[in-house]
Amino acid sequence: MKNIIFYILIIFLFLNCKKEQTQVKTIRGKQIEVNQNFNSDSTFIKFISPYKNELQNKINKVLCYNLKTLTRNESDLESSLGNIYADICFQKADSIFKNKAGKNIDFALFNYGGIRTTIPKGNITVKNIFELMPFENMLVIAELSGKQAQALFNYLEKRQEAHPISHLKLEITDEKLNKILIQNKPFDISKNYYVLTHDYLQHGGDRMDFFKNPISLFNVEVKVRDAIIDYLSKIDTLNAKIDGRFIKIN
């Protein structure tokens, strides 16, 4: 407690000092190693304890039940985890886009590498979703020209990874993408498309440069993680599946 009173006194004196023109002449620094020998402040520990307990209760809150372990590498081109992730974000963002802009999203694309861990079978907690999506990525909707959308499909053809997609159906034959359906309609290079992604990719992350200069950009103002938590908190059981939205025909 003496330490806290001392710090408050220092702040008080600082705020009440007369402002004068000053110049920094010397800066000194010292590295302090934090290890098992570092003495903790019992007063501080006691002070933060209620907040720590509240945080633990929130992070361990059960959202719903998961029927099977979900991983990102379930198959070469799609996964149950990627599918449900993209579908949840599409549903959330499309509702907001329709309400605020009077428009609908055409399809969604996220990145395979953005899925950081698995979701185990059993109860899904808030902690599981923070581990799955540890980044502060925000959902955005990029309006792409037909040529920009073609570059997107060229990227998927070349990479052939299980990137989370929604409202797309893609087929690869002889290493070439020969079928592209958007909302069950053939891709039309003369059209513009509203594509849901997140801000990291929209800025060219994972070399998705086709997102960098969209015709227009709509900020959904919802984090990817929050969209998933919100959805899972409203259902009883999660039953994610592979549905053939991205396949290879030999």
Secondary structure, DSSP 8 states (H G I E B T S, - for coil): -HHHHHHHHHHHHHHHS-----------------STTS---HHHHHHHHHHHHHHHHHHT-EEEEESS-B-TTSSSS--HHHHHHHHHHHHHHHHHHHHHHS----EEE--GGG--S-B-SEEEEHHHHHHH--S--EEEEEEE-HHHHHHHHHHHHHH-----EESEEEEEETTEEEEEEETTEE--TTS-EEEEEEHHHHTTGGG-GGGSS-SEEEEEEEEHHHHHHHHHTT-SEE-----SSEEEE-
